[in-house]
Amino acid sequence: MSEWNLPDLIDHTVLRPDATKIDVLRLCQEAKDHRFAVIFVPPCYVDDAVAAVAGTAIRVGIPIGFPLGGHTTKTKVAEAIEAVSRGAQVLDMVMNVSRLKSGDRDYVRRDIAEVVQATPAVEHKVILETCYLTQEEKRTACQLVVEAGADYVKTSTGFGAAGATVEDVKLMKEAVANRVKVKASGGIRDWKTTLAMLEAGADRIGTSASLAIVAEWKRHL
């Protein structure tokens, strides 16, 4: 169990719609206390989060085109540029699921690539929202993410009909063939599930249950 230093692999997250500023600041403090590498907060709190973790190695992440992915590319680019200008270092953008399912691969590729090209100094993950995709669409989405120049494929927003599954992580890991990394997110709330995702090939875990997961992990060391 000791092959992973779990806090380094977690994106500690609070994105629920009723989260308050107090919740966001608590998340920042938890990240400092437990040495989580990345935190994810709503875009309106980017300034607060950046200030709260200043002087640490913690990176602030912001979702783009969240949670449905149907924003125009221009809007996603503007969101990304603003987030980075305010200090965000990680961007998780939602793929345009509708365009993918419509067979418009060029649109999906460009949509991702324009965000990546507009903010070249930061890390980019692309959320596929796998619960809405066929197996072939998942493979296609992974290929488009690679071609667009992003750094990760990611399973889910956590707001879709279902979250991460071991099967999807395995499929995505195979599809990207180590050209990009894989993030599992959505419904991961205990160490057993986290371990299964890591063993399936996930490079990062996105969760709002980080404290409980880490506490359980430590008991298994």
Protein Blocks (a to p, Z undefined) as FASTA:
>chain_A
ZZpcfklmpccddfbfkbcfklmmmmmmmmmmnopabdcddfklmmmmmmmmgoiabdcd
ddehiaklpacfklmmmmmmmmmmnopabdcddddfklmmnopaklmmmmmmmmmmmmmm
bccdddeklmlpcfklmmmmmmmmmmnopabdcfbeolambdcdfklmmmmmmmnnomac
cddeehiabfklmmmmmmnopabdcdfklmmmmmmmmmmZZ
